[in-house]
Amino acid sequence: MNLTKLFSVVPLVGVLVGCAPSYVNLTPRSVPRRATDVYPFEVEWKTRRTGANNAAVRAYVVIDDQLYPLARVPNTENRFEGSAPISANRVNVPYKFKLDYQYPGLPERIASSDWSPEYRLTLPGQP
């Protein structure tokens, strides 16, 4: 690869990496079984995308392709919490977080979504 091509690719990589979101999964890895079969989930979402951190952000926990809405945690920035039902026969439950948001574009705002990596919730004890 010649230097001209290298210098044209490096800024593009920097732009792509700079906009990548990060997630802080605040959900415990293991939760005792509950009689209600409803379990808590919480995430903090960080992005460098200009204009994306606004009141229009919608967060979800996704379990088995089912979306469960999360609510903003009061007096925090971009933290969301909620709960979702999990059937009593499950032990290891894979889940992801999905965040829908808009960012400035021309001539109007552009809708986008970010997906977290997959996490696992363990429910110890007898299913």
N, C-alpha and C positions, 0 to 999 in steps of 0.2 A: 504494500500500500504506500503510495507516495504521500508526502507531507501535506499537500493541498487537500487530499481526501481526508486525511486524519484530522486536520484542523476544522474541516466542515462537519465532521461527525461528533467531535467532542462537545461543542456547545449544545447540540441536539440531545445528547445523553444527559447533560447537566439539567436541561429544561425538563426532560421526562422524569428524572429522579427527583428533582426539586418539588414537583407537584404531587408526588406519591403520598397518599394518606398514611397515618399511623393509627394504631388502635391500642388502647390499654384495656384489656379485658379485666374488669373488676368483679366478674362472677367467680365464686369459689370453684375450684376444680371438683370438689366432692361436697355434696349436701346430704344430710340425713333425710331419709324418706319422710314424706309428709302425708298425713291422712287425706288431705285435699288433692294431692297429686298436682299441685301448682307450685312452680319453682321460680325463684328470682333470677334475673339477668341484669347486668349493668356493664356499660361500656363508655369509654371516653374516646372521642374521635378528634384527631388533629389533622389539619390539612393546610398546605401553603397556597392553595388555589385562591387567588384574590377574589373576594366577594362571596365566597361560599359559606362563611360562618355567619348565618343570619337566622332569623326566627322561622324561616320557611323550611329548615332542615327537618326531615322526618326520618326517624330511626326505627329499625325492626330487628327482632331476633328471628332467625329462620331455622325451623326444625322440620325435617322431612318435607321440604319445599312449601311449608306453611309459614306465612308471615304473621308475627305477633307484634303489635305496635309497642314502642317504648316511649315514655314521657321524659321530657327534660327534667333534670334534677335542679330544683330551685337554687338560685344564688351560685351557680357554677357555669363554666363555659364548656359547651359541647359535651356534657355528660348526660347519659340517658339511662333510664331504668324502667323495668317492667317485670311482668311475670308471664309464664306460659304453662299450659297443661302438658304433662308428660304421663303417658299411660303407666299403670302400676307394674306392668311386666317388663319394663325397660331397666337396664343396668348402666350401660354406657350410651350416652346420647350425644351424637355429633350435632353441632350447631354453628351458625355463622351470624354475623351482624351485617345488615344492609342499611346504608344511609342514602337517602334521596335528597338532592339539593339542586339549587340553581346557581349559576355564576354569570357574571356580565358577559354579554355578547352583542353583536351588532346584527340586526337592529333591536333585538330583544334578548332577555335572559335565556340561557341554554340549560335545559334539564339534564342532569347526570346522576349516576349512582356509583357508590363505592361498596365493595364487598370485602369483609375481613377474611383472614385465613380461617380455616376450620378449627374449632375448639371441641373439647369433649367434657361433658358433665357426667360425673360418676355418682350413681345413687346406690350406696352400699346397703347390704342387708338382703333379705329375701324379697324377690320380686313378686 
